[in-house]
Amino acid sequence: MQVMEQHEAKRIERLLGLLSARERQLVKYFATGYSNVEIALLLNIAATTVKVHKGHIYKKLGVSTLKDLMLLLEVKPTHPLE
């Protein structure tokens, strides 16, 4: 079981390594359940900028929804997904 968990941790680390530091930061906020607008306010950026970053994340990781992203990264969100 522990070997499998290590394998999954490395897989997730590899996926996150494809993202920029800002994109990884946004993934953390998405996983916590923050909306685009809430993230924009927290980071003092435009909500449209958050949306653009989200699109880049989706493209880099080959997903098309927030739910797919969370499943790919094996994140259990604290709030319902969009």
Sequence and secondary structure as in RCSB ss.txt:
>XXXX:A:sequence
MQVMEQHEAKRIERLLGLLSARERQLVKYFATGYSNVEIALLLNIAATTVKVHKGHIYKKLGVSTLKDLMLLLEV
KPTHPLE
>XXXX:A:secstr
 HHHHHHHHHHHHHHHHTS HHHHHHHHHHHHT  HHHHHHHHTS HHHHHHHHHHHHHHHT SSHHHHHHHTT 
  SS   
